[in-house]
Amino acid sequence: MTLLEYVLLAASLLFVIIDPIATIPAFLAMTPTDTPAQRVKMARFACLVAAGVLVAFALFGKFIFSLLGITIPAFQMAGSIILLLVALDMLRARRSTVKETQEEKDAGAIKEDIAVTPLAVPMLAGPGAISTVILLHNRAADFPQQVALVVCILTICALSFLIFAFAVKGTRWVNPIMLRLVERLMGLLLAAIAIQFFLNALKELNVISF
């Protein structure tokens, strides 16, 4: 896989799994009394925290695996299942409980500041996103691709902030029907990627060859 192909894969997959567009309704619902400036400040800090968490797991995920005795194919299978569960909920235009539970949303609604929890973790940097960055780091063929992964994480988190900022200042332009349409399209893409990760794990175990 060339560097360009890797960047396109990493950026598209991270955007789909972090899914800031689908997070907009929950973010706005949990901050009904905050001013636009306060909402933007929360979104900025949440995206910074999410970026830090994802970069940390991308860089040190393999070290954690070695300590726990977990093989990469085993994690690829587990990660693909998590991604598939998220994708199935996205196809039904429903916010996945793999990302956050209703209890976490309710708790966020009564908090004064939701930046760290539940917005950054687990809504942006949840189990699906963490699994994804570890899997992508494993697919990096060399150091430039590893650097590219970190850049992709930072870029997608920055893009997530811009999306939140636009939603805060242009709430009346956020069309729920369009949001659900985009959610379903991204869910279809994520489902295909999840299956591919599972097939890659089977290939590494020499169960199949293609």
N, C-alpha and C positions, 0 to 999 in steps of 0.2 A: 504494500500500500504506500503510495507516494505521500509526501507531506501535505499536499493540497487535498488529496482524498481524505486523509486523516482529519484535517481541520474541518472539512465539510461534514464528515460523519460526527465528529465531536460536537461541533457547534449546533447542528440540527438536533442531535439527540439530547443535548443538555437543555436546549430551549423547550423541547417537547416535554421532558420529564420535570423540569422546574416549573414550567407552565404558568408564568405570571399572569397571562390573560384570564385564566380560569380562577385565579386567586383574587382578582379585582372585586367581585361582589362580596366575598367574605371580608376583605380588607375594609371596604367602605362600610359594611354592616357593623364591624367591630369598632369603628371610630365615628359614631354618629354625632358626638358632641365636640369633636376636635375641629379646629380651624384648618383650612387648606394648608397653611404653613406648617402646622403641627403634623398633619398627615404626611406631607412631603418629608419632613425631618425623620419621622418614624420609618418611612419607606427607605430612605437613604441608609439609615443605620442598620435596618433589617437586611438589606442587600449586602452591606459590608460584612455583617456577621455570617450570612449564608456563604459568601465567597470564601471567608476564612475557614469555615468548617469544611467546605468541599475541597479546597486546596490541601488542607491538612490530611484528609482521608485519601486524596489522590496520591500524595507523596509518601504516606506512611502506611497505607492499606496492606501492602505486601508484608511489611514488617509485623503487623498485627496478625496476619495469617500464619506467618512462620511461628510465632509464639503459641498460637492456638492449634497448630497442626492442621490447618485448613488448606486444601489444595485449590488451585485456581479453577480447574474444571468444576469442582463442587460448588464454588462460589458463583461461577458463571451460570450454573443450573439454578441455584437459589435466586440469583439476581434476575434471571430471565423470567422466573415465576412471578417475582414482585412486579417487574415491569409489565408483564401480561395482565396482572390484576388491575394495575393502574390504567392500562390501555382499555380494558373492558369497561371500566367505569367512565372513561372519557368518551367511549363510543356511545354510551347512554347519556352523555352530557350530564354526568353526575360527579361531584367532587369525591375523589376516592378517600375511603377511610384509611387506606395505607399511608396517605399523606397526613391527615389529621382526623381525629374523631370529633363527633358532635360535642362531646364534653370539653374538648380543647377549644372549640369555637365558642362555646358558652362561656368558658373561663376567660377567653380573650375579650369577649364583649363587655365584661365588667372590670377589666384592667384599665388603668390609666395609660399605660404604655405597653403596646403589644409588639414592639420592635423585635425583641429577642425571642420571646415565646408568646404566642404561637406563630408569628409571622415568619421570622427567620428559620426557626426550627420548631415544628417540622413542616410548615407549609411550603417553604422554598427548599430548604436543605433537609428533606425527609429521607426515609429509608430508600426510596426509589432513586433519588438523586445521588445519595452516598454510594449505593451499589453501582450506579452508572459510572461515576468518576473512577471507581476502583477498577471496573471492567475496562474502561477506556485506557487507563494507565497501563493495564496489563497488555493491551493491544499495541501500545506505542513501541515501534520497532527500534527507536534510537533516542538519543538525548534531545535533538530538535523537536521530535514529536511529543516528548514529555513536556518540554517548554511550551509547545503549542497548546497542549491540554490546559496548562495553567492559564495561558492567555485567553483561551476559549471560556474557561470558567469565569474569569474576571469580566470578560466582554459580555457574556450572557447575563451576569448579575447586574452589570451597568445598564444593559438594555432593559432588564426587569425594572430597575429604578425609574427609567424614563417612561416605561409603560404605566407604572403606578402614578408618576407625576402627571402624566397626561390624563389619566382617569380621574385624579383629584380635581384638576382644573377644568376638565371637560366632561363632567359626569353626565350631562344631558345628551352627549353624543355617543355614550356607550350603549350600543344596541344589544339587548339580551339575545335576540335571535342570531345575530352575527357571531356573538360569543359562543353560542352553542354549536353553530356550524363549524367554526374554527376548532372548537374542542373535539368534535367528532373526527374531523380530518386529521388532527394531530394524534388522536387515539388510534386511528388505522395505521398510521406510520409507526407509532410506538409498538403496536402489536407485531408488526412485521419484524422490527428490530429485535424484539424480545425472542421471537422464534429463531432468528438468526443466531443470537447469542447461545441459545440452547443447542442448536446444531453445531456451533463451533466447539462447545464443550464435548459433545459426542465425538466430534472429529479428533479432538486432542486425546480422547480415551481410546481412539482407534475402533470405536463402535461402528462408525460409518466412514465413508470416504467420498469426497466430491471435489 
